[in-house]
């Protein structure tokens, strides 16, 4: 039975690693090193090779290793290495082979085709079968559909009941008419700006004014806007990586 195994995350000094177990149809598992501090290319290469050996001994499945900086960007290793990733696996003599280059499928051992072997290697990891994942998706859709049904069933009888009562109860009819008049008067006063605005409406109006103000200045200086946007994206990525490091340290 096909399985989707959990991702493993571990903290290191100055970086953390994320191991993505092999999935059906792929020959490789994947490992990512995410650095929270600046590091030179030589040290990055050494750490990538060390981590590859560590994880291959733990999970002997062909592995690809990549490295990312504190902004979440892929680290480029030229001119030290011709590519930015490392591939490694055990050969027939149980020696670790490491390649800083692209390999064809036939050059990589197809250990992952034997799912019994893969499941044995990952026996200590939590997993969900693809059937379970499919059922979870179906259940979410079912709950959403049931929610809409409940809302529909609640609203329609209420509207019908109100219509019936209007014909049999003068007070209900009067209240319904008064409510309709109130809504019409309110809409009219809102159109002429005479209806007092709620705090929510005032906040929304202020937000729209700020958006228009920012948009105007972004049009005046598109290069400055592009620079600011990129800086914001980088900060968001750095904040996410920092939160991930703190979470791993707490664990």
C-alpha positions as a printed NumPy array, in Angstrom:
array([[  0.   ,   0.   ,   0.   ],
       [  1.369,   3.414,  -1.027],
       [  2.368,   5.663,   1.866],
       [  3.222,   9.332,   2.371],
       [  5.778,   9.625,   5.177],
       [  6.212,  12.609,   7.47 ],
       [  8.964,  15.15 ,   6.832],
       [ 11.793,  15.067,   9.391],
       [ 13.168,  18.359,  10.723],
       [ 16.256,  18.62 ,  12.905],
       [ 18.123,  21.598,  14.313],
       [ 21.857,  22.093,  13.88 ],
       [ 24.309,  24.799,  14.916],
       [ 23.666,  27.676,  12.514],
       [ 21.184,  25.795,  10.322],
       [ 18.451,  23.174,  10.295],
       [ 17.704,  20.266,   7.988],
       [ 14.501,  18.964,   6.427],
       [ 14.433,  15.381,   5.169],
       [ 11.697,  14.473,   2.691],
       [ 11.292,  10.68 ,   2.433],
       [ 11.096,   9.043,  -0.951],
       [  7.642,   8.868,  -2.545],
       [  6.198,   6.402,  -5.02 ],
       [  7.506,   6.948,  -8.553],
       [ 10.696,   8.804,  -7.519],
       [ 14.181,   7.394,  -7.239],
       [ 15.418,   9.989,  -4.729],
       [ 14.653,  11.233,  -1.253],
       [ 15.436,  14.93 ,  -0.685],
       [ 17.322,  16.808,   1.999],
       [ 17.421,  20.584,   2.472],
       [ 19.877,  22.549,   4.603],
       [ 18.506,  25.959,   5.61 ],
       [ 21.127,  28.319,   7.039],
       [ 20.119,  31.025,   9.497],
       [ 23.494,  32.762,   9.284],
       [ 25.806,  33.729,   6.438],
       [ 28.166,  30.936,   5.406],
       [ 30.863,  30.632,   2.753],
       [ 30.561,  28.213,  -0.155],
       [ 33.357,  25.874,   0.952],
       [ 31.742,  25.279,   4.348],
       [ 28.357,  24.81 ,   2.671],
       [ 29.769,  22.081,   0.411],
       [ 31.389,  20.32 ,   3.367],
       [ 28.192,  20.382,   5.416],
       [ 26.136,  19.107,   2.491],
       [ 28.482,  16.149,   2.082],
       [ 28.497,  15.44 ,   5.826],
       [ 24.712,  15.543,   6.038],
       [ 24.362,  13.296,   3.004],
       [ 26.475,  10.626,   4.69 ],
       [ 24.566,  10.981,   7.968],
       [ 21.172,  10.541,   6.366],
       [ 22.244,   7.77 ,   3.997],
       [ 23.449,   5.676,   6.933],
       [ 20.128,   6.279,   8.658],
       [ 17.94 ,   5.82 ,   5.58 ],
       [ 19.846,   4.048,   2.748],
       [ 17.748,   5.475,  -0.082],
       [ 19.391,   7.513,  -2.911],
       [ 19.411,  11.126,  -1.768],
       [ 19.585,  14.627,  -3.266],
       [ 20.852,  17.493,  -1.073],
       [ 20.311,  21.244,  -1.58 ],
       [ 21.117,  24.297,   0.566],
       [ 19.227,  27.546,   1.163],
       [ 20.138,  30.848,   2.8  ],
       [ 18.272,  32.692,   5.585],
       [ 16.02 ,  34.323,   2.981],
       [ 14.914,  30.952,   1.644],
       [ 16.87 ,  31.348,  -1.617],
       [ 18.829,  28.476,  -3.149],
       [ 22.568,  28.813,  -2.454],
       [ 24.699,  28.929,  -5.599],
       [ 27.966,  27.056,  -5.258],
       [ 29.822,  28.089,  -8.413],
       [ 32.728,  28.194,  -9.11 ],
       [ 33.454,  25.615,  -6.375],
       [ 30.915,  23.143,  -7.76 ],
       [ 29.345,  22.91 , -11.233],
       [ 25.817,  22.473,  -9.812],
       [ 23.982,  23.542,  -6.657],
       [ 22.933,  20.073,  -5.541],
       [ 24.544,  16.836,  -4.414],
       [ 23.36 ,  13.296,  -5.198],
       [ 24.546,  10.286,  -3.228],
       [ 23.809,   6.601,  -2.691],
       [ 25.39 ,   3.287,  -1.756],
       [ 26.955,   1.26 ,  -4.578],
       [ 26.941,  -2.534,  -4.799],
       [ 29.994,  -2.7  ,  -2.517],
       [ 28.207,  -0.632,   0.171],
       [ 30.409,   2.383,  -0.465],
       [ 28.886,   5.88 ,  -0.595],
       [ 29.093,   7.51 ,  -4.008],
       [ 28.673,  11.298,  -4.215],
       [ 28.073,  13.255,  -7.419],
       [ 28.095,  17.009,  -7.967],
       [ 26.327,  16.693, -11.303],
       [ 23.052,  15.626, -12.886],
       [ 22.542,  11.896, -13.272],
       [ 20.33 ,   9.947, -15.625],
       [ 17.675,   7.712, -14.082],
       [ 19.556,   4.571, -15.086],
       [ 22.648,   5.843, -13.225],
       [ 20.755,   5.985,  -9.918],
       [ 19.942,   2.735,  -8.075],
       [ 16.228,   2.051,  -8.229],
       [ 15.918,   0.92 ,  -4.604],
       [ 12.692,   2.901,  -4.274],
       [ 10.905,   0.604,  -6.746],
       [ 10.806,  -2.007,  -3.985],
       [  8.157,  -0.453,  -1.729],
       [  8.526,  -3.219,   0.862],
       [ 12.178,  -2.228,   1.218],
       [ 11.253,   1.465,   1.425],
       [  8.571,   0.811,   4.051],
       [ 11.066,  -1.199,   6.087],
       [ 13.664,   1.597,   5.892],
       [ 11.082,   4.17 ,   7.029],
       [  9.447,   1.906,   9.619],
       [ 10.13 ,   4.415,  12.43 ],
       [  8.335,   7.259,  10.634],
       [  4.689,   8.199,  10.863],
       [  2.762,   7.996,   7.613],
       [ -0.618,   8.161,   5.957],
       [ -1.69 ,   6.003,   3.078],
       [ -2.834,   7.731,  -0.085],
       [ -6.249,   6.152,   0.485],
       [ -6.403,   7.871,   3.899],
       [ -5.354,  11.208,   2.397],
       [ -8.019,  10.817,  -0.283],
       [-10.645,  10.034,   2.362],
       [ -9.599,  13.108,   4.383],
       [-10.115,  15.305,   1.316],
       [-13.497,  13.716,   0.628],
       [-14.556,  14.165,   4.274],
       [-13.605,  17.863,   4.204],
       [-15.669,  18.363,   1.066],
       [-18.554,  16.408,   2.631],
       [-18.502,  18.544,   5.802],
       [-18.464,  21.727,   3.709],
       [-21.432,  20.485,   1.677],
       [-23.325,  19.514,   4.851],
       [-22.68 ,  22.989,   6.254],
       [-24.253,  24.589,   3.177],
       [-27.235,  22.209,   3.435],
       [-27.764,  23.128,   7.086],
       [-27.606,  26.833,   6.258],
       [-30.078,  26.363,   3.402],
       [-32.462,  24.25 ,   5.526],
       [-32.36 ,  26.854,   8.3  ],
       [-32.922,  29.896,   6.074],
       [-35.651,  28.618,   3.756],
       [-38.15 ,  27.418,   6.416],
       [-37.535,  30.636,   8.356],
       [-38.432,  32.728,   5.314],
       [-41.52 ,  30.577,   4.615],
       [-42.633,  30.812,   8.25 ],
       [-42.287,  34.59 ,   8.192],
       [-44.366,  34.799,   5.025],
       [-47.107,  32.623,   6.566],
       [-47.184,  34.635,   9.794],
       [-47.479,  37.858,   7.834],
       [-50.827,  36.621,   6.526],
       [-52.146,  35.522,   9.939],
       [-50.649,  38.016,  12.367],
       [-50.994,  41.778,  11.989],
       [-48.123,  42.478,  14.376],
       [-45.704,  40.328,  12.358],
       [-46.881,  42.016,   9.166],
       [-46.405,  45.434,  10.738],
       [-42.893,  44.568,  11.985],
       [-41.895,  43.214,   8.567],
       [-43.138,  46.406,   6.878],
       [-41.397,  48.626,   9.471],
       [-38.151,  46.726,   8.975],
       [-38.393,  47.158,   5.187],
       [-39.012,  50.901,   5.588],
       [-36.049,  51.155,   7.986],
       [-33.736,  49.448,   5.492],
       [-34.912,  51.736,   2.67 ],
       [-34.461,  54.906,   4.776],
       [-31.037,  53.766,   5.927],
       [-29.866,  53.073,   2.373],
       [-31.117,  56.472,   1.264],
       [-29.326,  58.285,   4.082],
       [-26.158,  56.302,   3.364],
       [-26.271,  57.392,  -0.287],
       [-26.436,  61.06 ,   0.783],
       [-23.821,  60.589,   3.506],
       [-26.302,  61.33 ,   6.298],
       [-26.19 ,  57.948,   8.049],
       [-23.563,  57.802,  10.816],
       [-20.751,  55.4  ,   9.884],
       [-19.84 ,  52.526,  12.174],
       [-16.287,  52.124,  13.45 ],
       [-15.854,  49.209,  11.066],
       [-16.934,  51.346,   8.096],
       [-14.628,  54.189,   9.177],
       [-11.689,  51.798,   9.492],
       [-12.46 ,  50.302,   6.095],
       [-12.696,  53.762,   4.511],
       [ -9.393,  54.787,   6.075],
       [ -7.775,  51.593,   4.796],
       [ -9.042,  52.301,   1.264],
       [ -7.652,  55.856,   1.439],
       [ -4.264,  54.527,   2.515],
       [ -4.301,  51.958,  -0.308],
       [ -5.073,  54.675,  -2.856],
       [ -2.345,  56.863,  -1.35 ],
       [  0.22 ,  54.023,  -1.539],
       [ -0.874,  53.11 ,  -5.055],
       [ -0.395,  56.718,  -6.209],
       [  3.153,  56.847,  -4.865],
       [  3.948,  53.362,  -6.218],
       [  3.014,  54.618,  -9.682],
       [  5.302,  57.619,  -9.224],
       [  8.235,  55.405,  -8.228],
       [  7.806,  51.843,  -9.593],
       [ 11.498,  50.981,  -9.061],
       [ 11.28 ,  51.971,  -5.397],
       [  8.088,  49.924,  -5.019],
       [  9.727,  46.849,  -6.577],
       [ 12.684,  47.194,  -4.191],
       [ 10.368,  47.536,  -1.17 ],
       [  8.299,  44.538,  -2.27 ],
       [ 11.392,  42.357,  -2.611],
       [ 12.634,  43.48 ,   0.805],
       [  9.243,  42.562,   2.326],
       [  9.316,  39.111,   0.704],
       [ 12.832,  38.533,   2.024],
       [ 11.839,  39.628,   5.524],
       [  8.803,  37.322,   5.486],
       [ 10.999,  34.386,   4.436],
       [ 13.583,  35.206,   7.118],
       [ 10.879,  35.491,   9.793],
       [  9.438,  32.113,   8.769],
       [ 12.875,  30.465,   8.945],
       [ 13.528,  32.062,  12.353],
       [ 10.201,  30.704,  13.667],
       [ 11.094,  27.262,  12.33 ],
       [ 14.459,  27.322,  14.135],
       [ 12.843,  28.355,  17.428],
       [ 10.23 ,  25.625,  17.063],
       [ 12.887,  22.948,  16.463],
       [ 14.953,  24.134,  19.423],
       [ 11.881,  23.946,  21.687],
       [ 11.283,  20.373,  20.548]])
